Amino acid sequence: GEDVEQSLFLSVREGDSSVINCTYTDSSSTYLYWYKQEPGAGLQLLTYIFSNMDMKQDQRLTVLLNKKDKHLSLRIADTQTGDSAIYFCAERASGTYKYIFGTGTRLKVLA
Amino acid sequence: DTGVSQNPRHKITKRGQNVTFRCDPISEHNRLYWYRQTLGQGPEFLTYFQNEAQLEKSRLLSDRFSAERPKGSFSTLEIQRTEQGDSAMYLCASSLVVSGANVLTFGAGSRLTVL
């Protein structure tokens, strides 16, 4: 089936690390993506990881991929108030052109 | 290029009316997607175009919904005989393949309220 699951909420203090988790179902996904959505705006690509990688680091962002468990995580180091947003993971459904998005994790950063 | 542009940003209509949304993608992007997003949910796929060809349409999409991309540039999404359940944010995205990854760029969306 096609399903991407995420926890709904995460609250952290400014300066701490945030870890947002995602589980997906399609083991054939070649790339997995993280998007960010701020209020009243469309989704913005944050980063993506190729399925043959376990980890990808991009400045404050670290993506970890566990293919065996179909688990993806996004770690944001030194979280800032500007990181408050909804974060979506996404994968492409095999045999189709469509991308499946999770329900989103709302990150709230407390000053 | 100013990114993906969607119009109108907000539309309020009465049940039973028809509405049309327009999407202007990034000019060099040949792939275009429409998604629907309701409060507290992730985007839900509606349809996909490659150039002017509509290659995929969600099975969940009723026949009241139709989309076109006549010249492979801008696209329109029309909803006929709107229902209250159609109230949502309609998102358009265009994409380009970068090092093998298909990176979608989203517009700000068109919010539909059906009274």
Interface residues (C-beta under 8 A of the other chain):
Chain A: V4 T30 Y31 Y33 Y35 G40 A41 G42 L43 Q44 L45 Y48 F50 F88 R92 T96 Y97 K98 Y99 I100 F101 G102 T103 G104
Chain B: V4 Y33 Y35 G40 Q41 G42 P43 E44 F45 Y48 Q50 L55 E56 S58 L91 A93 G100 A101 N102 V103 L104 T105 F106 G107 A108 G109
